Amino acid sequence: MNPTFLGFGVIPYAIIIWHMDGQADHRSICGDEQDIQDMLERHQTEGDFYSRYDAAKVYYPAQREEMIA
């Protein structure tokens, strides 16, 4: 599943797609590598909102566009 971008033409550094029961359920927009690490750390933190998800997949849209071009 590739994310669809909506907004003002700014492509985020990365997008984390959170999965629950094998289905994409939520997404987080990340502005840099530190944002990604912070979100993935929350995924490992007991009782955190993001710990309830089964898996997290990180997409790097800028790199994907470079590979297509």
PDB file of N, CA, C and O in Angstrom:
ATOM      1  N   MET A   1       0.844  -1.175   0.000  1.00  0.00           N
ATOM      2  CA  MET A   1       0.000   0.000   0.000  1.00  0.00           C
ATOM      3  C   MET A   1       0.893   1.245   0.000  1.00  0.00           C
ATOM      4  O   MET A   1       1.641   1.469   0.952  1.00  0.00           O
ATOM      5  N   ASN A   2       0.821   2.020  -1.021  1.00  0.00           N
ATOM      6  CA  ASN A   2       1.562   3.273  -1.072  1.00  0.00           C
ATOM      7  C   ASN A   2       0.677   4.395  -0.572  1.00  0.00           C
ATOM      8  O   ASN A   2      -0.498   4.463  -0.934  1.00  0.00           O
ATOM      9  N   PRO A   3       1.223   5.284   0.260  1.00  0.00           N
ATOM     10  CA  PRO A   3       0.420   6.379   0.790  1.00  0.00           C
ATOM     11  C   PRO A   3       0.047   7.378  -0.293  1.00  0.00           C
ATOM     12  O   PRO A   3       0.790   7.571  -1.255  1.00  0.00           O
ATOM     13  N   THR A   4      -1.108   8.013  -0.132  1.00  0.00           N
ATOM     14  CA  THR A   4      -1.554   9.085  -1.005  1.00  0.00           C
ATOM     15  C   THR A   4      -1.303  10.395  -0.295  1.00  0.00           C
ATOM     16  O   THR A   4      -1.657  10.548   0.874  1.00  0.00           O
ATOM     17  N   PHE A   5      -0.688  11.353  -0.996  1.00  0.00           N
ATOM     18  CA  PHE A   5      -0.334  12.629  -0.391  1.00  0.00           C
ATOM     19  C   PHE A   5      -1.413  13.663  -0.682  1.00  0.00           C
ATOM     20  O   PHE A   5      -1.817  13.849  -1.830  1.00  0.00           O
ATOM     21  N   LEU A   6      -1.876  14.335   0.371  1.00  0.00           N
ATOM     22  CA  LEU A   6      -2.832  15.423   0.263  1.00  0.00           C
ATOM     23  C   LEU A   6      -2.245  16.619   0.983  1.00  0.00           C
ATOM     24  O   LEU A   6      -1.605  16.457   2.021  1.00  0.00           O
ATOM     25  N   GLY A   7      -2.444  17.791   0.466  1.00  0.00           N
ATOM     26  CA  GLY A   7      -1.930  18.947   1.171  1.00  0.00           C
ATOM     27  C   GLY A   7      -1.464  20.025   0.222  1.00  0.00           C
ATOM     28  O   GLY A   7      -2.060  20.244  -0.832  1.00  0.00           O
ATOM     29  N   PHE A   8      -0.379  20.707   0.608  1.00  0.00           N
ATOM     30  CA  PHE A   8       0.062  21.886  -0.107  1.00  0.00           C
ATOM     31  C   PHE A   8       1.318  21.643  -0.935  1.00  0.00           C
ATOM     32  O   PHE A   8       2.102  22.569  -1.141  1.00  0.00           O
ATOM     33  N   GLY A   9       1.524  20.436  -1.410  1.00  0.00           N
ATOM     34  CA  GLY A   9       2.638  20.138  -2.277  1.00  0.00           C
ATOM     35  C   GLY A   9       3.933  19.813  -1.565  1.00  0.00           C
ATOM     36  O   GLY A   9       4.949  19.594  -2.225  1.00  0.00           O
ATOM     37  N   VAL A  10       3.936  19.773  -0.244  1.00  0.00           N
ATOM     38  CA  VAL A  10       5.137  19.438   0.515  1.00  0.00           C
ATOM     39  C   VAL A  10       5.150  17.934   0.756  1.00  0.00           C
ATOM     40  O   VAL A  10       4.217  17.377   1.336  1.00  0.00           O
ATOM     41  N   ILE A  11       6.219  17.285   0.304  1.00  0.00           N
ATOM     42  CA  ILE A  11       6.337  15.852   0.513  1.00  0.00           C
ATOM     43  C   ILE A  11       7.106  15.628   1.812  1.00  0.00           C
ATOM     44  O   ILE A  11       8.205  16.159   1.972  1.00  0.00           O
ATOM     45  N   PRO A  12       6.548  14.850   2.741  1.00  0.00           N
ATOM     46  CA  PRO A  12       7.213  14.626   4.026  1.00  0.00           C
ATOM     47  C   PRO A  12       8.484  13.796   3.859  1.00  0.00           C
ATOM     48  O   PRO A  12       8.662  13.113   2.850  1.00  0.00           O
ATOM     49  N   TYR A  13       9.357  13.861   4.850  1.00  0.00           N
ATOM     50  CA  TYR A  13      10.578  13.062   4.852  1.00  0.00           C
ATOM     51  C   TYR A  13      10.227  11.576   4.841  1.00  0.00           C
ATOM     52  O   TYR A  13      10.815  10.798   4.089  1.00  0.00           O
ATOM     53  N   ALA A  14       9.270  11.189   5.677  1.00  0.00           N
ATOM     54  CA  ALA A  14       8.840   9.788   5.757  1.00  0.00           C
ATOM     55  C   ALA A  14       7.423   9.719   6.316  1.00  0.00           C
ATOM     56  O   ALA A  14       6.935  10.653   6.952  1.00  0.00           O
ATOM     57  N   ILE A  15       6.784   8.593   6.060  1.00  0.00           N
ATOM     58  CA  ILE A  15       5.455   8.317   6.593  1.00  0.00           C
ATOM     59  C   ILE A  15       5.503   6.934   7.223  1.00  0.00           C
ATOM     60  O   ILE A  15       5.991   5.979   6.620  1.00  0.00           O
ATOM     61  N   ILE A  16       4.992   6.840   8.438  1.00  0.00           N
ATOM     62  CA  ILE A  16       4.871   5.535   9.090  1.00  0.00           C
ATOM     63  C   ILE A  16       3.417   5.106   8.974  1.00  0.00           C
ATOM     64  O   ILE A  16       2.509   5.823   9.395  1.00  0.00           O
ATOM     65  N   ILE A  17       3.210   3.933   8.401  1.00  0.00           N
ATOM     66  CA  ILE A  17       1.879   3.345   8.322  1.00  0.00           C
ATOM     67  C   ILE A  17       1.790   2.305   9.432  1.00  0.00           C
ATOM     68  O   ILE A  17       2.557   1.342   9.464  1.00  0.00           O
ATOM     69  N   TRP A  18       0.843   2.516  10.340  1.00  0.00           N
ATOM     70  CA  TRP A  18       0.646   1.623  11.485  1.00  0.00           C
ATOM     71  C   TRP A  18      -0.403   0.581  11.120  1.00  0.00           C
ATOM     72  O   TRP A  18      -1.469   0.916  10.604  1.00  0.00           O
ATOM     73  N   HIS A  19      -0.095  -0.680  11.390  1.00  0.00           N
ATOM     74  CA  HIS A  19      -0.986  -1.781  11.031  1.00  0.00           C
ATOM     75  C   HIS A  19      -1.554  -2.443  12.274  1.00  0.00           C
ATOM     76  O   HIS A  19      -0.867  -2.632  13.277  1.00  0.00           O
ATOM     77  N   MET A  20      -2.835  -2.792  12.175  1.00  0.00           N
ATOM     78  CA  MET A  20      -3.509  -3.538  13.234  1.00  0.00           C
ATOM     79  C   MET A  20      -4.291  -4.662  12.567  1.00  0.00           C
ATOM     80  O   MET A  20      -5.071  -4.428  11.644  1.00  0.00           O
ATOM     81  N   ASP A  21      -4.077  -5.867  13.038  1.00  0.00           N
ATOM     82  CA  ASP A  21      -4.740  -7.047  12.472  1.00  0.00           C
ATOM     83  C   ASP A  21      -4.517  -7.157  10.964  1.00  0.00           C
ATOM     84  O   ASP A  21      -5.421  -7.540  10.222  1.00  0.00           O
ATOM     85  N   GLY A  22      -3.315  -6.820  10.522  1.00  0.00           N
ATOM     86  CA  GLY A  22      -2.959  -6.955   9.114  1.00  0.00           C
ATOM     87  C   GLY A  22      -3.467  -5.848   8.205  1.00  0.00           C
ATOM     88  O   GLY A  22      -3.250  -5.899   6.994  1.00  0.00           O
ATOM     89  N   GLN A  23      -4.132  -4.860   8.758  1.00  0.00           N
ATOM     90  CA  GLN A  23      -4.695  -3.770   7.960  1.00  0.00           C
ATOM     91  C   GLN A  23      -4.062  -2.439   8.352  1.00  0.00           C
ATOM     92  O   GLN A  23      -3.796  -2.188   9.528  1.00  0.00           O
ATOM     93  N   ALA A  24      -3.824  -1.589   7.351  1.00  0.00           N
ATOM     94  CA  ALA A  24      -3.345  -0.236   7.631  1.00  0.00           C
ATOM     95  C   ALA A  24      -4.433   0.498   8.400  1.00  0.00           C
ATOM     96  O   ALA A  24      -5.589   0.524   7.980  1.00  0.00           O
ATOM     97  N   ASP A  25      -4.056   1.098   9.536  1.00  0.00           N
ATOM     98  CA  ASP A  25      -5.061   1.692  10.409  1.00  0.00           C
ATOM     99  C   ASP A  25      -4.805   3.170  10.699  1.00  0.00           C
ATOM    100  O   ASP A  25      -5.748   3.914  10.966  1.00  0.00           O
ATOM    101  N   HIS A  26      -3.557   3.602  10.652  1.00  0.00           N
ATOM    102  CA  HIS A  26      -3.212   4.959  11.064  1.00  0.00           C
ATOM    103  C   HIS A  26      -1.903   5.334  10.388  1.00  0.00           C
ATOM    104  O   HIS A  26      -1.138   4.453   9.995  1.00  0.00           O
ATOM    105  N   ARG A  27      -1.633   6.634  10.247  1.00  0.00           N
ATOM    106  CA  ARG A  27      -0.350   7.051   9.687  1.00  0.00           C
ATOM    107  C   ARG A  27       0.217   8.205  10.491  1.00  0.00           C
ATOM    108  O   ARG A  27      -0.514   8.995  11.088  1.00  0.00           O
ATOM    109  N   SER A  28       1.532   8.281  10.491  1.00  0.00           N
ATOM    110  CA  SER A  28       2.252   9.373  11.143  1.00  0.00           C
ATOM    111  C   SER A  28       3.172  10.012  10.115  1.00  0.00           C
ATOM    112  O   SER A  28       3.884   9.316   9.391  1.00  0.00           O
ATOM    113  N   ILE A  29       3.154  11.319  10.054  1.00  0.00           N
ATOM    114  CA  ILE A  29       4.017  12.077   9.152  1.00  0.00           C
ATOM    115  C   ILE A  29       5.279  12.449   9.923  1.00  0.00           C
ATOM    116  O   ILE A  29       5.203  12.968  11.037  1.00  0.00           O
ATOM    117  N   CYS A  30       6.434  12.184   9.330  1.00  0.00           N
ATOM    118  CA  CYS A  30       7.715  12.463   9.974  1.00  0.00           C
ATOM    119  C   CYS A  30       8.510  13.473   9.157  1.00  0.00           C
ATOM    120  O   CYS A  30       8.597  13.372   7.933  1.00  0.00           O
ATOM    121  N   GLY A  31       9.084  14.442   9.847  1.00  0.00           N
ATOM    122  CA  GLY A  31       9.835  15.501   9.179  1.00  0.00           C
ATOM    123  C   GLY A  31      11.310  15.204   9.025  1.00  0.00           C
ATOM    124  O   GLY A  31      11.985  15.812   8.194  1.00  0.00           O
ATOM    125  N   ASP A  32      11.828  14.257   9.835  1.00  0.00           N
ATOM    126  CA  ASP A  32      13.242  13.899   9.741  1.00  0.00           C
ATOM    127  C   ASP A  32      13.456  12.531  10.381  1.00  0.00           C
ATOM    128  O   ASP A  32      12.513  11.911  10.873  1.00  0.00           O
ATOM    129  N   GLU A  33      14.700  12.072  10.369  1.00  0.00           N
ATOM    130  CA  GLU A  33      15.024  10.748  10.901  1.00  0.00           C
ATOM    131  C   GLU A  33      14.745  10.656  12.400  1.00  0.00           C
ATOM    132  O   GLU A  33      14.349   9.598  12.888  1.00  0.00           O
ATOM    133  N   GLN A  34      14.945  11.745  13.131  1.00  0.00           N
ATOM    134  CA  GLN A  34      14.676  11.732  14.573  1.00  0.00           C
ATOM    135  C   GLN A  34      13.188  11.503  14.856  1.00  0.00           C
ATOM    136  O   GLN A  34      12.844  10.800  15.807  1.00  0.00           O
ATOM    137  N   ASP A  35      12.308  12.083  14.047  1.00  0.00           N
ATOM    138  CA  ASP A  35      10.864  11.838  14.201  1.00  0.00           C
ATOM    139  C   ASP A  35      10.555  10.354  14.052  1.00  0.00           C
ATOM    140  O   ASP A  35       9.755   9.802  14.808  1.00  0.00           O
ATOM    141  N   ILE A  36      11.187   9.714  13.083  1.00  0.00           N
ATOM    142  CA  ILE A  36      10.956   8.283  12.863  1.00  0.00           C
ATOM    143  C   ILE A  36      11.391   7.495  14.086  1.00  0.00           C
ATOM    144  O   ILE A  36      10.646   6.649  14.580  1.00  0.00           O
ATOM    145  N   GLN A  37      12.592   7.766  14.574  1.00  0.00           N
ATOM    146  CA  GLN A  37      13.105   7.044  15.735  1.00  0.00           C
ATOM    147  C   GLN A  37      12.225   7.265  16.965  1.00  0.00           C
ATOM    148  O   GLN A  37      11.984   6.333  17.733  1.00  0.00           O
ATOM    149  N   ASP A  38      11.748   8.491  17.152  1.00  0.00           N
ATOM    150  CA  ASP A  38      10.863   8.788  18.291  1.00  0.00           C
ATOM    151  C   ASP A  38       9.567   7.988  18.209  1.00  0.00           C
ATOM    152  O   ASP A  38       9.106   7.444  19.212  1.00  0.00           O
ATOM    153  N   MET A  39       8.979   7.917  17.013  1.00  0.00           N
ATOM    154  CA  MET A  39       7.719   7.192  16.850  1.00  0.00           C
ATOM    155  C   MET A  39       7.923   5.691  17.039  1.00  0.00           C
ATOM    156  O   MET A  39       7.099   5.029  17.669  1.00  0.00           O
ATOM    157  N   LEU A  40       9.007   5.153  16.502  1.00  0.00           N
ATOM    158  CA  LEU A  40       9.259   3.725  16.656  1.00  0.00           C
ATOM    159  C   LEU A  40       9.569   3.375  18.113  1.00  0.00           C
ATOM    160  O   LEU A  40       9.263   2.273  18.568  1.00  0.00           O
ATOM    161  N   GLU A  41      10.168   4.300  18.830  1.00  0.00           N
ATOM    162  CA  GLU A  41      10.402   4.087  20.260  1.00  0.00           C
ATOM    163  C   GLU A  41       9.077   4.055  21.014  1.00  0.00           C
ATOM    164  O   GLU A  41       8.901   3.250  21.928  1.00  0.00           O
ATOM    165  N   ARG A  42       8.159   4.916  20.639  1.00  0.00           N
ATOM    166  CA  ARG A  42       6.834   4.908  21.275  1.00  0.00           C
ATOM    167  C   ARG A  42       6.121   3.588  21.014  1.00  0.00           C
ATOM    168  O   ARG A  42       5.367   3.111  21.862  1.00  0.00           O
ATOM    169  N   HIS A  43       6.356   2.998  19.851  1.00  0.00           N
ATOM    170  CA  HIS A  43       5.764   1.704  19.513  1.00  0.00           C
ATOM    171  C   HIS A  43       6.214   0.628  20.509  1.00  0.00           C
ATOM    172  O   HIS A  43       5.467  -0.312  20.780  1.00  0.00           O
ATOM    173  N   GLN A  44       7.420   0.759  21.049  1.00  0.00           N
ATOM    174  CA  GLN A  44       7.972  -0.202  22.001  1.00  0.00           C
ATOM    175  C   GLN A  44       7.636   0.133  23.456  1.00  0.00           C
ATOM    176  O   GLN A  44       7.937  -0.659  24.349  1.00  0.00           O
ATOM    177  N   THR A  45       7.021   1.286  23.709  1.00  0.00           N
ATOM    178  CA  THR A  45       6.729   1.730  25.067  1.00  0.00           C
ATOM    179  C   THR A  45       5.375   1.194  25.525  1.00  0.00           C
ATOM    180  O   THR A  45       4.339   1.509  24.939  1.00  0.00           O
ATOM    181  N   GLU A  46       5.397   0.388  26.568  1.00  0.00           N
ATOM    182  CA  GLU A  46       4.174  -0.201  27.121  1.00  0.00           C
ATOM    183  C   GLU A  46       3.153   0.872  27.491  1.00  0.00           C
ATOM    184  O   GLU A  46       3.491   1.837  28.177  1.00  0.00           O
ATOM    185  N   GLY A  47       1.908   0.710  27.042  1.00  0.00           N
ATOM    186  CA  GLY A  47       0.834   1.621  27.388  1.00  0.00           C
ATOM    187  C   GLY A  47       0.721   2.844  26.498  1.00  0.00           C
ATOM    188  O   GLY A  47      -0.246   3.595  26.624  1.00  0.00           O
ATOM    189  N   ASP A  48       1.671   3.072  25.606  1.00  0.00           N
ATOM    190  CA  ASP A  48       1.607   4.209  24.695  1.00  0.00           C
ATOM    191  C   ASP A  48       0.554   3.944  23.616  1.00  0.00           C
ATOM    192  O   ASP A  48       0.273   2.792  23.285  1.00  0.00           O
ATOM    193  N   PHE A  49      -0.020   5.008  23.077  1.00  0.00           N
ATOM    194  CA  PHE A  49      -1.016   4.894  22.009  1.00  0.00           C
ATOM    195  C   PHE A  49      -0.503   4.007  20.873  1.00  0.00           C
ATOM    196  O   PHE A  49      -1.249   3.171  20.363  1.00  0.00           O
ATOM    197  N   TYR A  50       0.746   4.173  20.474  1.00  0.00           N
ATOM    198  CA  TYR A  50       1.278   3.445  19.328  1.00  0.00           C
ATOM    199  C   TYR A  50       1.686   2.014  19.648  1.00  0.00           C
ATOM    200  O   TYR A  50       1.947   1.238  18.729  1.00  0.00           O
ATOM    201  N   SER A  51       1.748   1.642  20.916  1.00  0.00           N
ATOM    202  CA  SER A  51       2.111   0.276  21.279  1.00  0.00           C
ATOM    203  C   SER A  51       0.994  -0.714  20.958  1.00  0.00           C
ATOM    204  O   SER A  51       1.228  -1.922  20.933  1.00  0.00           O
ATOM    205  N   ARG A  52      -0.191  -0.225  20.719  1.00  0.00           N
ATOM    206  CA  ARG A  52      -1.311  -1.127  20.431  1.00  0.00           C
ATOM    207  C   ARG A  52      -1.285  -1.679  19.010  1.00  0.00           C
ATOM    208  O   ARG A  52      -1.998  -2.635  18.701  1.00  0.00           O
ATOM    209  N   TYR A  53      -0.464  -1.079  18.140  1.00  0.00           N
ATOM    210  CA  TYR A  53      -0.393  -1.546  16.756  1.00  0.00           C
ATOM    211  C   TYR A  53       0.531  -2.749  16.635  1.00  0.00           C
ATOM    212  O   TYR A  53       1.510  -2.875  17.371  1.00  0.00           O
ATOM    213  N   ASP A  54       0.203  -3.631  15.695  1.00  0.00           N
ATOM    214  CA  ASP A  54       0.981  -4.844  15.477  1.00  0.00           C
ATOM    215  C   ASP A  54       2.304  -4.559  14.769  1.00  0.00           C
ATOM    216  O   ASP A  54       3.325  -5.172  15.079  1.00  0.00           O
ATOM    217  N   ALA A  55       2.280  -3.634  13.826  1.00  0.00           N
ATOM    218  CA  ALA A  55       3.473  -3.387  13.005  1.00  0.00           C
ATOM    219  C   ALA A  55       3.488  -1.943  12.527  1.00  0.00           C
ATOM    220  O   ALA A  55       2.463  -1.263  12.471  1.00  0.00           O
ATOM    221  N   ALA A  56       4.696  -1.506  12.185  1.00  0.00           N
ATOM    222  CA  ALA A  56       4.893  -0.167  11.628  1.00  0.00           C
ATOM    223  C   ALA A  56       5.753  -0.300  10.382  1.00  0.00           C
ATOM    224  O   ALA A  56       6.815  -0.920  10.426  1.00  0.00           O
ATOM    225  N   LYS A  57       5.301   0.282   9.263  1.00  0.00           N
ATOM    226  CA  LYS A  57       6.083   0.270   8.032  1.00  0.00           C
ATOM    227  C   LYS A  57       6.434   1.709   7.683  1.00  0.00           C
ATOM    228  O   LYS A  57       5.567   2.582   7.638  1.00  0.00           O
ATOM    229  N   VAL A  58       7.717   1.941   7.437  1.00  0.00           N
ATOM    230  CA  VAL A  58       8.205   3.291   7.141  1.00  0.00           C
ATOM    231  C   VAL A  58       8.374   3.438   5.639  1.00  0.00           C
ATOM    232  O   VAL A  58       9.033   2.619   5.000  1.00  0.00           O
ATOM    233  N   TYR A  59       7.778   4.485   5.075  1.00  0.00           N
ATOM    234  CA  TYR A  59       7.908   4.811   3.660  1.00  0.00           C
ATOM    235  C   TYR A  59       8.669   6.125   3.524  1.00  0.00           C
ATOM    236  O   TYR A  59       8.400   7.090   4.240  1.00  0.00           O
ATOM    237  N   TYR A  60       9.615   6.149   2.605  1.00  0.00           N
ATOM    238  CA  TYR A  60      10.397   7.349   2.306  1.00  0.00           C
ATOM    239  C   TYR A  60       9.989   7.848   0.930  1.00  0.00           C
ATOM    240  O   TYR A  60      10.572   7.412  -0.063  1.00  0.00           O
ATOM    241  N   PRO A  61       9.016   8.741   0.828  1.00  0.00           N
ATOM    242  CA  PRO A  61       8.489   9.163  -0.467  1.00  0.00           C
ATOM    243  C   PRO A  61       9.510   9.838  -1.371  1.00  0.00           C
ATOM    244  O   PRO A  61       9.459   9.634  -2.584  1.00  0.00           O
ATOM    245  N   ALA A  62      10.430  10.629  -0.843  1.00  0.00           N
ATOM    246  CA  ALA A  62      11.407  11.317  -1.688  1.00  0.00           C
ATOM    247  C   ALA A  62      12.310  10.303  -2.385  1.00  0.00           C
ATOM    248  O   ALA A  62      12.607  10.455  -3.570  1.00  0.00           O
ATOM    249  N   GLN A  63      12.745   9.281  -1.672  1.00  0.00           N
ATOM    250  CA  GLN A  63      13.582   8.255  -2.271  1.00  0.00           C
ATOM    251  C   GLN A  63      12.816   7.471  -3.321  1.00  0.00           C
ATOM    252  O   GLN A  63      13.371   7.121  -4.362  1.00  0.00           O
ATOM    253  N   ARG A  64      11.554   7.195  -3.058  1.00  0.00           N
ATOM    254  CA  ARG A  64      10.748   6.448  -4.020  1.00  0.00           C
ATOM    255  C   ARG A  64      10.614   7.225  -5.317  1.00  0.00           C
ATOM    256  O   ARG A  64      10.699   6.644  -6.399  1.00  0.00           O
ATOM    257  N   GLU A  65      10.403   8.541  -5.221  1.00  0.00           N
ATOM    258  CA  GLU A  65      10.297   9.373  -6.419  1.00  0.00           C
ATOM    259  C   GLU A  65      11.595   9.380  -7.212  1.00  0.00           C
ATOM    260  O   GLU A  65      11.567   9.356  -8.442  1.00  0.00           O
ATOM    261  N   GLU A  66      12.739   9.412  -6.521  1.00  0.00           N
ATOM    262  CA  GLU A  66      14.030   9.390  -7.207  1.00  0.00           C
ATOM    263  C   GLU A  66      14.219   8.074  -7.950  1.00  0.00           C
ATOM    264  O   GLU A  66      14.799   8.053  -9.035  1.00  0.00           O
ATOM    265  N   MET A  67      13.739   6.984  -7.380  1.00  0.00           N
ATOM    266  CA  MET A  67      13.883   5.692  -8.032  1.00  0.00           C
ATOM    267  C   MET A  67      13.008   5.606  -9.277  1.00  0.00           C
ATOM    268  O   MET A  67      13.373   4.941 -10.247  1.00  0.00           O
ATOM    269  N   ILE A  68      11.854   6.276  -9.258  1.00  0.00           N
ATOM    270  CA  ILE A  68      10.938   6.244 -10.405  1.00  0.00           C
ATOM    271  C   ILE A  68      11.474   7.131 -11.532  1.00  0.00           C
ATOM    272  O   ILE A  68      11.373   6.765 -12.703  1.00  0.00           O
ATOM    273  N   ALA A  69      12.039   8.286 -11.194  1.00  0.00           N
ATOM    274  CA  ALA A  69      12.485   9.260 -12.202  1.00  0.00           C
ATOM    275  C   ALA A  69      13.653   8.764 -13.027  1.00  0.00           C
ATOM    276  O   ALA A  69      14.131   9.476 -13.910  1.00  0.00           O
TER     277      ALA A  69
END
